[in-house]
Amino acid sequence: MATFRFDLNQEYSERLEADAAAKRMNIQEYIRYKLFGELTIFSVDEVVNRIQSGDFKNKEFTVPDVYTDEEWSQIDRGNAGVLGKNFFNHITEHPELGIRFVPDRTIKRRAVYSYIKED
């Protein structure tokens, strides 16, 4: 795999970080998205959509539970951690989504969430 490096001044660095955060992507994903129009299924928006449209109402689950085993096997551990952190931050900032972090509970050392859908 090729590695590319480029330098940004403070202004552009902050702008890149802010733009990536606004899209709820890590910087690497955001650069791929901007350069190649590539979107991944491993995004905060995708996790939220799968929870809201899936069978997660009133159940405990972890982020990998919203994907099939085959799908989840395609994400590396580092990006899985970034996705989990970004998802946690997003649902914490948006309680109106009905997705809640379950404190003091883990499944396979992963954070546990619940979805309380208001009918």
Phi and psi in degrees as GROMACS dihedral restraints (atoms count N, CA, C in turn):
[ dihedral_restraints ]
;  ai    aj    ak    al  type     phi  dphi    fc
    3     4     5     6     1   -77.1    20    10
    4     5     6     7     1   147.7    20    10
    6     7     8     9     1  -119.2    20    10
    7     8     9    10     1   131.7    20    10
    9    10    11    12     1  -117.1    20    10
   10    11    12    13     1   142.7    20    10
   12    13    14    15     1  -129.2    20    10
   13    14    15    16     1   138.6    20    10
   15    16    17    18     1  -147.2    20    10
   16    17    18    19     1   154.7    20    10
   18    19    20    21     1  -106.8    20    10
   19    20    21    22     1   143.8    20    10
   21    22    23    24     1  -126.3    20    10
   22    23    24    25     1   144.8    20    10
   24    25    26    27     1   -74.7    20    10
   25    26    27    28     1   174.6    20    10
   27    28    29    30     1   -56.5    20    10
   28    29    30    31     1   -44.2    20    10
   30    31    32    33     1   -60.8    20    10
   31    32    33    34     1   -49.4    20    10
   33    34    35    36     1   -70.3    20    10
   34    35    36    37     1   -33.6    20    10
   36    37    38    39     1   -62.5    20    10
   37    38    39    40     1   -47.2    20    10
   39    40    41    42     1   -64.3    20    10
   40    41    42    43     1   -39.0    20    10
   42    43    44    45     1   -64.9    20    10
   43    44    45    46     1   -44.1    20    10
   45    46    47    48     1   -61.2    20    10
   46    47    48    49     1   -45.9    20    10
   48    49    50    51     1   -62.2    20    10
   49    50    51    52     1   -42.6    20    10
   51    52    53    54     1   -67.2    20    10
   52    53    54    55     1   -42.4    20    10
   54    55    56    57     1   -65.1    20    10
   55    56    57    58     1   -40.9    20    10
   57    58    59    60     1   -64.6    20    10
   58    59    60    61     1   -43.4    20    10
   60    61    62    63     1   -63.3    20    10
   61    62    63    64     1   -38.7    20    10
   63    64    65    66     1   -62.9    20    10
   64    65    66    67     1   -32.0    20    10
   66    67    68    69     1   -89.1    20    10
   67    68    69    70     1     0.8    20    10
   69    70    71    72     1    55.6    20    10
   70    71    72    73     1    46.1    20    10
   72    73    74    75     1  -125.7    20    10
   73    74    75    76     1   154.9    20    10
   75    76    77    78     1   -77.8    20    10
   76    77    78    79     1   168.0    20    10
   78    79    80    81     1   -62.9    20    10
   79    80    81    82     1   -42.1    20    10
   81    82    83    84     1   -60.2    20    10
   82    83    84    85     1   -45.8    20    10
   84    85    86    87     1   -62.6    20    10
   85    86    87    88     1   -40.9    20    10
   87    88    89    90     1   -64.6    20    10
   88    89    90    91     1   -41.1    20    10
   90    91    92    93     1   -63.7    20    10
   91    92    93    94     1   -44.3    20    10
   93    94    95    96     1   -59.6    20    10
   94    95    96    97     1   -42.3    20    10
   96    97    98    99     1   -61.7    20    10
   97    98    99   100     1   -46.4    20    10
   99   100   101   102     1   -69.3    20    10
  100   101   102   103     1   -39.3    20    10
  102   103   104   105     1   -77.4    20    10
  103   104   105   106     1   -41.7    20    10
  105   106   107   108     1  -120.3    20    10
  106   107   108   109     1     0.1    20    10
  108   109   110   111     1    67.7    20    10
  109   110   111   112     1    21.1    20    10
  111   112   113   114     1   -83.6    20    10
  112   113   114   115     1   123.9    20    10
  114   115   116   117     1  -113.0    20    10
  115   116   117   118     1   144.7    20    10
  117   118   119   120     1  -110.7    20    10
  118   119   120   121     1   155.6    20    10
  120   121   122   123     1   -76.1    20    10
  121   122   123   124     1    -9.5    20    10
  123   124   125   126     1   -96.1    20    10
  124   125   126   127     1    67.6    20    10
  126   127   128   129     1  -129.3    20    10
  127   128   129   130     1   158.8    20    10
  129   130   131   132     1   -60.1    20    10
  130   131   132   133     1   -43.4    20    10
  132   133   134   135     1   -60.6    20    10
  133   134   135   136     1   -40.6    20    10
  135   136   137   138     1   -64.9    20    10
  136   137   138   139     1   -41.8    20    10
  138   139   140   141     1   -61.4    20    10
  139   140   141   142     1   -46.9    20    10
  141   142   143   144     1   -60.9    20    10
  142   143   144   145     1   -46.0    20    10
  144   145   146   147     1   -61.4    20    10
  145   146   147   148     1   -41.7    20    10
  147   148   149   150     1   -67.1    20    10
  148   149   150   151     1   -37.3    20    10
  150   151   152   153     1   -65.8    20    10
  151   152   153   154     1   -48.0    20    10
  153   154   155   156     1   -68.5    20    10
  154   155   156   157     1   -28.3    20    10
  156   157   158   159     1  -100.5    20    10
  157   158   159   160     1    -5.1    20    10
  159   160   161   162     1   -97.9    20    10
  160   161   162   163     1  -165.3    20    10
  162   163   164   165     1  -100.0    20    10
  163   164   165   166     1    59.1    20    10
  165   166   167   168     1  -113.5    20    10
  166   167   168   169     1     0.2    20    10
  168   169   170   171     1   -60.5    20    10
  169   170   171   172     1   127.2    20    10
  171   172   173   174     1    59.1    20    10
  172   173   174   175     1    30.1    20    10
  174   175   176   177     1  -125.7    20    10
  175   176   177   178     1   152.9    20    10
  177   178   179   180     1   -88.6    20    10
  178   179   180   181     1   144.3    20    10
  180   181   182   183     1  -157.4    20    10
  181   182   183   184     1   165.7    20    10
  183   184   185   186     1  -115.3    20    10
  184   185   186   187     1   167.3    20    10
  186   187   188   189     1   -56.5    20    10
  187   188   189   190     1   -45.4    20    10
  189   190   191   192     1   -60.0    20    10
  190   191   192   193     1   -22.9    20    10
  192   193   194   195     1   -65.6    20    10
  193   194   195   196     1   -20.0    20    10
  195   196   197   198     1   -83.2    20    10
  196   197   198   199     1    -5.8    20    10
  198   199   200   201     1  -113.5    20    10
  199   200   201   202     1   157.9    20    10
  201   202   203   204     1   -72.7    20    10
  202   203   204   205     1   161.8    20    10
  204   205   206   207     1   -58.9    20    10
  205   206   207   208     1   -39.3    20    10
  207   208   209   210     1   -64.0    20    10
  208   209   210   211     1   -44.6    20    10
  210   211   212   213     1   -62.7    20    10
  211   212   213   214     1   -47.9    20    10
  213   214   215   216     1   -64.7    20    10
  214   215   216   217     1   -28.3    20    10
  216   217   218   219     1   -68.7    20    10
  217   218   219   220     1   -13.3    20    10
  219   220   221   222     1   -87.4    20    10
  220   221   222   223     1    -8.5    20    10
  222   223   224   225     1  -102.1    20    10
  223   224   225   226     1   136.5    20    10
  225   226   227   228     1   -79.7    20    10
  226   227   228   229     1   162.8    20    10
  228   229   230   231     1   -59.0    20    10
  229   230   231   232     1   -41.9    20    10
  231   232   233   234     1   -62.7    20    10
  232   233   234   235     1   -46.6    20    10
  234   235   236   237     1   -68.4    20    10
  235   236   237   238     1   -31.2    20    10
  237   238   239   240     1   -63.5    20    10
  238   239   240   241     1   -41.0    20    10
  240   241   242   243     1   -64.9    20    10
  241   242   243   244     1   -40.8    20    10
  243   244   245   246     1   -64.6    20    10
  244   245   246   247     1   -43.2    20    10
  246   247   248   249     1   -59.9    20    10
  247   248   249   250     1   -46.0    20    10
  249   250   251   252     1   -60.5    20    10
  250   251   252   253     1   -43.1    20    10
  252   253   254   255     1   -65.3    20    10
  253   254   255   256     1   -45.9    20    10
  255   256   257   258     1   -64.3    20    10
  256   257   258   259     1   -37.5    20    10
  258   259   260   261     1   -64.3    20    10
  259   260   261   262     1   -47.4    20    10
  261   262   263   264     1   -56.6    20    10
  262   263   264   265     1   -48.1    20    10
  264   265   266   267     1   -60.9    20    10
  265   266   267   268     1   -41.6    20    10
  267   268   269   270     1   -65.7    20    10
  268   269   270   271     1   -47.2    20    10
  270   271   272   273     1   -71.1    20    10
  271   272   273   274     1   -25.7    20    10
  273   274   275   276     1   -68.5    20    10
  274   275   276   277     1   -37.8    20    10
  276   277   278   279     1   -79.5    20    10
  277   278   279   280     1   -15.7    20    10
  279   280   281   282     1  -130.6    20    10
  280   281   282   283     1    70.7    20    10
  282   283   284   285     1   -64.0    20    10
  283   284   285   286     1   -19.1    20    10
  285   286   287   288     1   -64.1    20    10
  286   287   288   289     1   -15.0    20    10
  288   289   290   291     1   -70.8    20    10
  289   290   291   292     1   -20.4    20    10
  291   292   293   294     1    83.6    20    10
  292   293   294   295     1     4.6    20    10
  294   295   296   297     1   -96.7    20    10
  295   296   297   298     1   125.1    20    10
  297   298   299   300     1  -122.8    20    10
  298   299   300   301     1   140.7    20    10
  300   301   302   303     1   -75.5    20    10
  301   302   303   304     1   135.5    20    10
  303   304   305   306     1   -98.7    20    10
  304   305   306   307     1   104.0    20    10
  306   307   308   309     1   -66.8    20    10
  307   308   309   310     1   152.4    20    10
  309   310   311   312     1    59.7    20    10
  310   311   312   313     1    26.1    20    10
  312   313   314   315     1  -136.4    20    10
  313   314   315   316     1   131.8    20    10
  315   316   317   318     1  -135.5    20    10
  316   317   318   319     1   155.1    20    10
  318   319   320   321     1  -128.6    20    10
  319   320   321   322     1   118.1    20    10
  321   322   323   324     1    53.2    20    10
  322   323   324   325     1    41.4    20    10
  324   325   326   327     1    64.0    20    10
  325   326   327   328     1    21.7    20    10
  327   328   329   330     1  -110.8    20    10
  328   329   330   331     1   149.5    20    10
  330   331   332   333     1   -63.2    20    10
  331   332   333   334     1   144.7    20    10
  333   334   335   336     1  -110.9    20    10
  334   335   336   337     1   141.7    20    10
  336   337   338   339     1  -129.9    20    10
  337   338   339   340     1   162.6    20    10
  339   340   341   342     1  -135.2    20    10
  340   341   342   343     1   155.2    20    10
  342   343   344   345     1  -123.1    20    10
  343   344   345   346     1   114.8    20    10
  345   346   347   348     1  -108.5    20    10
  346   347   348   349     1   101.6    20    10
  348   349   350   351     1   -88.7    20    10
  349   350   351   352     1   127.4    20    10
  351   352   353   354     1   -87.1    20    10
  352   353   354   355     1   122.4    20    10
